[in-house]
Amino acid sequence: MGHTTSAPRFTNPGMRPALRACVIASIWLVGATNLRAQYLEDPSPPGIHLMISAKAVRVLSAEPVDQTGPVSMQIDRYQIEGTGHLTAEAYAEPLPSADGVQLRLTLVGHSSGIGRSSVRSIQLHTQSCSQVCVQQNILVTPHGISASQAAVHAPSRSHLLYVETSKPLVRGLMTRGMARLAFRMQPQRSAQIATQVAETSLSEQMQRESRERLAQANEDFRNRFLESLKDFDFSADDLRLQSTQSAVFAQLNSPNVPAVSPAPHFAAADLAVRVHQDVLNRFFEQALGGTKHTGKPLEADLADLYKSLNLKPMPEVDPRPWSITLAKRDPVTVRFDRDQAEVVIRGAAYTIELDEYPAMNVIVRYVLMPVDTGWKAVRSIPTVQPPEGQPGFSKQLSRKQITLVMFLARKFSDLFPREIDFRRLPLPEGAPRQLQGHYTRVHAERGWLLNEWNLDR
């Protein structure tokens, strides 16, 4: 007998948000514990390493599915029409791959449906229930995203509600009785047809929408990520993507830069990122080299930044107008080592009110330390000194230099927060709410800064 099934048309498939979440996770997150030796025993090229554990991949990609759609198809002699309701969860898990990030997308749930199977003058009205499992493998490489054909399993059961026929009364009674008897005598056949309808409907829908989903994912990957790399002289060739059963990871290496000290170990964290100081210093030079900044706009920008980071407001600052012109080369540099972060601001020239002042460097140091509530960065008093190697350099400061040193020491004590409590830092705007968690380690070593994070759930 022919029967309808519960498999709906995927007008907004649950696999789509799972694919999107996993592609983003694949691009942004790196590190697997059983591959540490590859990066840690030998010198590493400076870059950015990002990691997400298998647990976090699943949490970040999990997406509920609750939708209703029509079903229409021909199975043998039966024209089947109906409506199905699917409730399920879509999620992803990493698979071992040395040539890109491989993810298995899974949709698991059940569906129920009511429909009509027509053959000649007989119409069987049935109710069906299916256990649904759809799986599809996704491979993300530095040059694009591809997907295998989805495997669909939807074992189903069907229950006869009633029979309709257009035959006259007596013949109609006989026909309906024979149809009900035949349905009850062939339960395996009924389940087989219902399963075939469910799996065919889902397979066809997944195949129709796969091209569209992959095209959109590849467009986003190119436009939002690969194109943005060019702004910092990176390319797809500088990106490495890999996965294991325990983690997904990516490594973005600075091109044509000699290897540096080995990167510190990742611990058993859900999310982790480590970045080498050379990457940040190159970015600062490209973005800030030779630029001039006046006091009030700079202070207003920093005040907004502190607010967004949930830091304490800046204290009342010196109201006098001032400006800083940064050096063209190495305008701002950072150095990470021994759980300390050092920031050097190289000003090529300054003004205070109407007076002009010579070049001066400001050095700000933070110590990273564990506390009862997590981790903190605590600042020492800024150091201000003239840049060595400059024409006319002298360890004996002039009166004008002393005036500038005192002003900058106070100013940058106000501009840089005395303490950064990592527990209070909010998630970036637009980050998935599933990322709620806490820092488990903040570490600086041999030029590398490492941050690790565990999810609360």
Helices and strands as residue ranges (DSSP letters): H 15-28, G 33-35, H 36-40, E 47-53, H 54-61, E 63-75, E 78-95, E 101-119, E 122-141, E 144-147, E 151-153, E 156-165, H 169-185, H 187-220, I 221-226, H 227-230, G 236-238, E 239-243, E 247-253, E 271-276, H 277-288, E 292-294, H 295-308, E 322-326, E 332-337, E 340-352, E 355-357, E 360-371, E 374-379, E 383-385, H 399-415, E 419-421, G 422-424, G 433-435, E 437-445, E 448-455
